Amino acid sequence: MRMGTRALIAAGMCVAAACGGSDAEGYDYGRACRLFSDDEAAAVLGVAVHPGEVDDDRTIPESFCVWVARGSSTSPGEAGYAVFISEGTERFSLDEFNRDRRRRDAVEVEGVGDDAYFHSPGRLPFLNVLVGEHAVTIGVEGDADHPVTTREAQQIERAVAKIIVSRL
């Protein structure tokens, strides 16, 4: 994975906080790239994408996946036009979700999962979605060829959430 993508995500990501690949109820964590397909990523971004790329530098392998647009223009330290999904763990889901929910910049989103809100850890907002006790963070980044406004990021993130909620 390019360092720019890692730097982008680390800036405001919800990071998995527990070890292991499943909880006591058998929930299969570490499947971010299986929650959303390459074709779905291409559809929401409106361009061809590279296959979803897992970041295994996480506490739970495969809990983070990014789809980057093919031919995306990048400079050192930039991520390019991309969408990502980061899964929380059982411990993360409620504690971190609720903590970030109380942030002043949190904006409630209705009709997605059991609870959802946007918050802005960087230039563009992230969408945190809770389904049962399982949380995911969805984010978008633009580049010079594909600038993304806050409104566009929110639309893309909602579209991703509506697809993956039934898969959690």
ROROMI-815633 format. One record per residue (C-alpha): residue in three letters; z, x, y; residue number from 1. Coordinates in Angstrom, 2 decimals. Last residue first. Example, Ala and Ser with C-alpha at 12.3 -4.5 7.8 and 13.67 -1.06 7.14 Angstrom:
residu->Ser, up->7.14, east->13.67, north->-1.06, num->2
residu->Ala, up->7.80, east->12.30, north->-4.50, num->1
This chain:
residu->Leu, up->8.70, east->-22.62, north->-6.86, num->168
residu->Arg, up->5.14, east->-23.64, north->-7.68, num->167
residu->Ser, up->5.24, east->-27.00, north->-5.86, num->166
residu->Val, up->6.16, east->-25.17, north->-2.65, num->165
residu->Ile, up->3.26, east->-22.72, north->-3.01, num->164
residu->Ile, up->0.38, east->-24.70, north->-1.55, num->163
residu->Lys, up->2.26, east->-26.41, north->1.29, num->162
residu->Ala, up->3.81, east->-23.07, north->2.19, num->161
residu->Val, up->0.45, east->-21.31, north->2.47, num->160
residu->Ala, up->-0.91, east->-24.02, north->4.80, num->159
residu->Arg, up->2.29, east->-23.89, north->6.88, num->158
residu->Glu, up->1.92, east->-20.10, north->7.23, num->157
residu->Ile, up->-1.70, east->-20.44, north->8.35, num->156
residu->Gln, up->-0.84, east->-23.08, north->10.95, num->155
residu->Gln, up->2.16, east->-21.09, north->12.22, num->154
residu->Ala, up->0.08, east->-17.93, north->12.54, num->153
residu->Glu, up->-2.60, east->-19.87, north->14.44, num->152
residu->Arg, up->0.00, east->-21.24, north->16.88, num->151
residu->Thr, up->1.52, east->-17.82, north->17.46, num->150
residu->Thr, up->-1.92, east->-16.41, north->18.16, num->149
residu->Val, up->-3.82, east->-14.23, north->15.70, num->148
residu->Pro, up->-6.40, east->-11.61, north->16.66, num->147
residu->His, up->-8.96, east->-11.10, north->13.90, num->146
residu->Asp, up->-11.25, east->-8.21, north->14.84, num->145
residu->Ala, up->-8.50, east->-6.27, north->16.64, num->144
residu->Asp, up->-5.91, east->-7.10, north->13.99, num->143
residu->Gly, up->-3.77, east->-10.06, north->12.99, num->142
residu->Glu, up->-0.58, east->-10.45, north->10.99, num->141
residu->Val, up->0.66, east->-13.42, north->8.99, num->140
residu->Gly, up->4.03, east->-14.19, north->7.40, num->139
residu->Ile, up->5.61, east->-16.28, north->4.67, num->138
residu->Thr, up->9.26, east->-15.97, north->3.69, num->137
residu->Val, up->10.42, east->-17.55, north->0.47, num->136
residu->Ala, up->13.65, east->-19.20, north->-0.53, num->135
residu->His, up->14.98, east->-20.58, north->-3.81, num->134
residu->Glu, up->18.14, east->-22.69, north->-3.97, num->133
residu->Gly, up->16.31, east->-26.01, north->-4.10, num->132
residu->Val, up->13.13, east->-25.27, north->-2.19, num->131
residu->Leu, up->13.82, east->-23.32, north->1.01, num->130
residu->Val, up->11.02, east->-22.14, north->3.30, num->129
residu->Asn, up->11.14, east->-19.39, north->5.91, num->128
residu->Leu, up->8.04, east->-19.21, north->8.11, num->127
residu->Phe, up->7.53, east->-15.97, north->10.03, num->126
residu->Pro, up->6.63, east->-15.91, north->13.72, num->125
residu->Leu, up->4.31, east->-13.42, north->15.40, num->124
residu->Arg, up->5.19, east->-10.53, north->17.75, num->123
residu->Gly, up->8.27, east->-9.58, north->15.78, num->122
residu->Pro, up->11.38, east->-11.18, north->14.25, num->121
residu->Ser, up->10.13, east->-14.61, north->15.34, num->120
residu->His, up->11.62, east->-17.51, north->13.44, num->119
residu->Phe, up->9.91, east->-20.52, north->11.95, num->118
residu->Tyr, up->11.88, east->-23.06, north->9.99, num->117
residu->Ala, up->11.96, east->-24.80, north->6.63, num->116
residu->Asp, up->14.17, east->-27.07, north->4.56, num->115
residu->Asp, up->13.67, east->-28.94, north->1.30, num->114
residu->Gly, up->10.05, east->-27.80, north->1.09, num->113
residu->Val, up->7.65, east->-28.37, north->3.98, num->112
residu->Gly, up->7.56, east->-31.77, north->5.70, num->111
residu->Glu, up->9.46, east->-30.78, north->8.82, num->110
residu->Val, up->9.54, east->-27.36, north->10.42, num->109
residu->Glu, up->12.60, east->-26.47, north->12.50, num->108
residu->Val, up->12.24, east->-23.73, north->15.11, num->107
residu->Ala, up->14.52, east->-20.68, north->14.85, num->106
residu->Asp, up->14.46, east->-18.56, north->18.04, num->105
residu->Arg, up->18.17, east->-18.96, north->18.72, num->104
residu->Arg, up->19.01, east->-17.74, north->15.21, num->103
residu->Arg, up->21.11, east->-20.16, north->13.14, num->102
residu->Arg, up->18.42, east->-20.59, north->10.49, num->101
residu->Asp, up->18.41, east->-16.78, north->10.06, num->100
residu->Arg, up->21.95, east->-16.96, north->8.71, num->99
residu->Asn, up->21.22, east->-20.03, north->6.59, num->98
residu->Phe, up->18.22, east->-18.44, north->4.88, num->97
residu->Glu, up->20.09, east->-15.16, north->4.48, num->96
residu->Asp, up->23.07, east->-16.69, north->2.70, num->95
residu->Leu, up->21.30, east->-19.47, north->0.80, num->94
residu->Ser, up->18.31, east->-17.75, north->-0.68, num->93
residu->Phe, up->19.46, east->-14.18, north->-0.69, num->92
residu->Arg, up->21.98, east->-14.54, north->-3.53, num->91
residu->Glu, up->19.53, east->-16.55, north->-5.65, num->90
residu->Thr, up->16.77, east->-14.11, north->-4.82, num->89
residu->Gly, up->14.31, east->-14.27, north->-1.98, num->88
residu->Glu, up->10.59, east->-14.18, north->-2.45, num->87
residu->Ser, up->8.29, east->-12.52, north->0.05, num->86
residu->Ile, up->4.82, east->-13.89, north->0.70, num->85
residu->Phe, up->2.23, east->-12.13, north->2.83, num->84
residu->Val, up->-0.87, east->-12.90, north->4.91, num->83
residu->Ala, up->-3.18, east->-10.26, north->6.36, num->82
residu->Tyr, up->-5.43, east->-9.12, north->9.19, num->81
residu->Gly, up->-4.66, east->-5.42, north->9.51, num->80
residu->Ala, up->-1.31, east->-3.72, north->8.96, num->79
residu->Glu, up->-1.21, east->-1.34, north->11.90, num->78
residu->Gly, up->0.65, east->2.00, north->11.87, num->77
residu->Pro, up->-2.50, east->4.11, north->11.98, num->76
residu->Ser, up->-5.34, east->1.93, north->13.23, num->75
residu->Thr, up->-6.72, east->-1.00, north->11.33, num->74
residu->Ser, up->-9.85, east->-3.05, north->11.26, num->73
residu->Ser, up->-9.93, east->-5.47, north->8.36, num->72
residu->Gly, up->-13.03, east->-4.85, north->6.26, num->71
residu->Arg, up->-11.68, east->-7.03, north->3.48, num->70
residu->Ala, up->-8.77, east->-9.12, north->4.74, num->69
residu->Val, up->-5.35, east->-8.10, north->3.42, num->68
residu->Trp, up->-3.38, east->-10.18, north->0.89, num->67
residu->Val, up->0.27, east->-9.16, north->0.64, num->66
residu->Cys, up->2.82, east->-9.69, north->-2.17, num->65
residu->Phe, up->6.59, east->-9.28, north->-2.29, num->64
residu->Ser, up->9.01, east->-10.13, north->-5.12, num->63
residu->Glu, up->6.92, east->-8.08, north->-7.56, num->62
residu->Pro, up->9.78, east->-5.74, north->-8.45, num->61
residu->Ile, up->13.24, east->-6.98, north->-7.50, num->60
residu->Thr, up->15.12, east->-4.51, north->-5.33, num->59
residu->Arg, up->11.88, east->-3.76, north->-3.50, num->58
residu->Asp, up->9.64, east->-0.71, north->-3.49, num->57
residu->Asp, up->7.37, east->-2.54, north->-5.92, num->56
residu->Asp, up->5.17, east->-3.89, north->-3.13, num->55
residu->Val, up->2.57, east->-6.02, north->-4.87, num->54
residu->Glu, up->-0.98, east->-6.27, north->-3.58, num->53
residu->Gly, up->-2.88, east->-9.55, north->-3.67, num->52
residu->Pro, up->-6.55, east->-8.89, north->-4.31, num->51
residu->His, up->-8.48, east->-7.76, north->-1.22, num->50
residu->Val, up->-9.51, east->-10.65, north->1.00, num->49
residu->Ala, up->-12.71, east->-12.46, north->1.97, num->48
residu->Val, up->-12.35, east->-14.37, north->5.24, num->47
residu->Gly, up->-11.05, east->-17.73, north->6.49, num->46
residu->Leu, up->-7.42, east->-16.65, north->6.38, num->45
residu->Val, up->-6.33, east->-19.85, north->4.61, num->44
residu->Ala, up->-9.33, east->-19.86, north->2.24, num->43
residu->Ala, up->-9.22, east->-16.14, north->1.46, num->42
residu->Ala, up->-5.52, east->-16.41, north->0.58, num->41
residu->Glu, up->-6.25, east->-19.39, north->-1.67, num->40
residu->Asp, up->-9.01, east->-17.44, north->-3.43, num->39
residu->Asp, up->-6.67, east->-14.45, north->-3.94, num->38
residu->Ser, up->-4.14, east->-16.80, north->-5.48, num->37
residu->Phe, up->-0.65, east->-17.81, north->-4.38, num->36
residu->Leu, up->2.59, east->-18.06, north->-6.36, num->35
residu->Arg, up->1.41, east->-15.45, north->-8.87, num->34
residu->Cys, up->1.44, east->-12.64, north->-6.33, num->33
residu->Ala, up->5.06, east->-13.46, north->-5.45, num->32
residu->Arg, up->6.22, east->-13.39, north->-9.06, num->31
residu->Gly, up->9.38, east->-11.33, north->-8.95, num->30
residu->Tyr, up->11.90, east->-14.05, north->-9.61, num->29
residu->Asp, up->11.56, east->-16.25, north->-12.71, num->28
residu->Tyr, up->14.31, east->-18.87, north->-12.51, num->27
residu->Gly, up->16.25, east->-18.77, north->-15.81, num->26
residu->Glu, up->19.21, east->-20.90, north->-14.72, num->25
residu->Ala, up->21.49, east->-17.85, north->-14.67, num->24
residu->Asp, up->19.09, east->-16.06, north->-12.33, num->23
residu->Ser, up->15.99, east->-14.06, north->-13.17, num->22
residu->Gly, up->14.50, east->-10.61, north->-12.58, num->21
residu->Gly, up->17.51, east->-8.44, north->-11.97, num->20
residu->Cys, up->19.22, east->-7.01, north->-8.94, num->19
residu->Ala, up->20.24, east->-8.92, north->-5.85, num->18
residu->Ala, up->19.45, east->-8.63, north->-2.14, num->17
residu->Ala, up->15.77, east->-9.43, north->-1.78, num->16
residu->Val, up->14.63, east->-8.68, north->1.74, num->15
residu->Cys, up->13.69, east->-11.34, north->4.31, num->14
residu->Met, up->11.20, east->-9.47, north->6.35, num->13
residu->Gly, up->11.43, east->-8.79, north->10.05, num->12
residu->Ala, up->10.38, east->-5.23, north->10.71, num->11
residu->Ala, up->10.02, east->-4.28, north->7.05, num->10
residu->Ile, up->6.85, east->-6.33, north->6.79, num->9
residu->Leu, up->5.03, east->-4.60, north->9.58, num->8
residu->Ala, up->6.17, east->-1.12, north->8.51, num->7
residu->Arg, up->5.02, east->-1.74, north->4.95, num->6
residu->Thr, up->1.62, east->-2.94, north->6.13, num->5
residu->Gly, up->1.23, east->0.10, north->8.34, num->4
residu->Met, up->2.20, east->2.44, north->5.51, num->3
residu->Arg, up->-0.78, east->1.30, north->3.48, num->2
residu->Met, up->0.00, east->0.00, north->0.00, num->1
